[in-house]
Amino acid sequence: MTDDGGDDAIALKSGLCKAGVDFATPTANVRIEHAVMRTRDACFCTGSEDEGGSHNVTIFDLSCRDSPKAILLKDANTFGGLHPPKSNFSIERVQMHNISLWWHVKMTPGVGMTIQGVSNIRVSNVVGTMVPTAGSMQLASGVTLSNITISPGGAKHGWHCGNNVSDVTSSGTVSPPAPCGGLQ
């Protein structure tokens, strides 16, 4: 699959507002392979209109370039103040290049991976060049990172660790390191 332009290139949805909560059906058992994309927001995301949650999602061989965000797992309060459940994500073999947003003549630094509101996620074999912020994590548990190399593209390089991050492990190279959930 090749996508060039638009808003989010691939966005998983599972219901909007009260109707989504009442229907209570998650997006599940999804596999995305061999995708090449450039977009004006995220190459892959979940979280908007996600009242039912997302489970058992595999992303394999994704190339994202010239975009503000590569992978965005959003955690938004849903209708009634709940957080949509997300679990069992596998993200493997990702290439990111020039993750930034240009608006007129001003560049806004982008983020490679945003991991929010998910339990049990494995991210491996990721290479990024010109990625200003490697990633951010919050409300996440059971995070496994392995063989990740993201080179800087700005002053904010590294990982941002928010609230409620636990059980983060790594193997192989994780550069820059992600000091979240006890991982140093």
N, C-alpha and C positions, 0 to 999 in steps of 0.2 A: 504494500500500500504506500502511496506517496501522496502527501497533502502539502499544499503550499498556499498559505493565507488563511483568512477567516479568523474566528475567535479561537476556541480550544480545538485542537485537531481531533482528539478523541476524548469524549467526556462520557463517563458512565452515569446514568440517571436511574432513580428507583422511586420516584413519587414526589409530589410537590404538596407542601402544607398539610392541612388536616386530611385531605383525600389520600395522600401518601401514607400518613400514619394509620389511617383506618384500613387501607388496603394491605399494609404491612408485608410487602413482598420485596425481598432484596434482589439486587442484581447478583447473580451467582454463576460460577463455573464459566468464566470468561478467559479466553486465551487470545492475546494480541501478538502477532509475530511479524518480523521483517517490515517494520514501518519506518519510513523516512519522512520527516516533516519539518516545516518552518511555519510559524504562526504568529499572530499578534498577541497571544496570551500564553497558554500552556500547551505543550505537545501532548501530554496525557494528564487528565484530571478526574477526580471524583469529589463529590461534596455538595455541589449545588443541586438542588432538587433531588436529594439523596435520603429522603425520609425512611426508606426501607433498608438502607445500608448496602454494602457490597462485600461479597465473600468469595473466596477461592478465585482470585484474579492472578493470572500469569501474564507478564509482559516479557517477551524475549526478542532480542535484536531490534532495539529501537535507536534511531538516529535523529537527534533534535539539534537544529542549528538556527542561529539568528532569531531567537525567540526570547521573551522575558523570563519564562519558566520552562523547565524541562518536564519534571514530574511533580504534580501538585495533588496531594491527598489532603483535601480540605477537611477541617472539623468546624462545622458551623452549628450553632444552636438550631435545633429544628423546631417545628411547630410544637409548642408546649414546653420548650426549654430543654428538650432532650438532645443528646448527641447521637447521630446515626451510627450504628455499629459498622465497623469495617474490620475484617479479619482474613488471615491467610492470604497474604499477597506475596508473590515472588516476582522480583524484578531483576532480570539478568541480561547481561551484554548490552549495555547502553553506552552510546557515544553522544557527548554534548559538545557543542562548539559555539562560541560567541553568544552566551546566554545573557542578553541585555535588551533593553527597549530603547529605541531611538525615537524621540518625539521632536519634530522639527530639527533643531541642531543640538539638542540636549540628550545625553545618554543617561538612562536610569539603570543602575546595576541590577542584574537579575539573580535568581536563585536556582541552583541546579535541582535539588530535591527538597520538597517540603513534605514531611511525614507527620501527620496530625490525626489523632483520633483513631488509631489502628492498633490492633493486637496481632502479633505473629506476622512479622514481615521480614523477608530475607531479600537483601540487595547485594548483588555480586557482579563482578567484572564490569565496572563502570570506569570510563575514561572521559575526562572533561578538559577542554582547553578554553581559555578566556571565559572562565566562569567566576564572576565576582564574589559570590557567596556560595560555598559548597552545598550547604543545606541547612535546614532547621527541623527541629523535632519538638513536639509537645503532645501531651495526652496520648503517649505511645508506650507500648510494652511488648516485650518479646521481639526486639529488633536485632537482627543479625546482619552485620556489614562485613563484606570480604572483597578483597582485591579491588579497591576503589582508589583511583588517582585523579584528582581534580586540581588543575593548575590555575593559579590566580589570574584574574583579569581586573582586579581593583583592590582597594584598601580594606574592604570588609571581608576578605577571604576567610574561610573557616566555617564552623558550624555554630548556629545559634541554638541554645538549649532552653526551652521554655518549661512550663509547669508539667508535673506528673509524667515524667519520663522514667521508665524503669526497665530493668532486665535487658540492657544493651550489651551485645557481645561482638567481638570482631575476630577475624582470622586473616592471615595474609597481610597485605599492605592496605592501610586505610590512611590516605594522605590527602588533605590534612586530617589529623585524628579528630574524632567526634567525642568530646568530653561530656557526653550526656548519659544519664541513668547509671552513673558509677563507672562508665568506661573512661579510661584516661589514656 
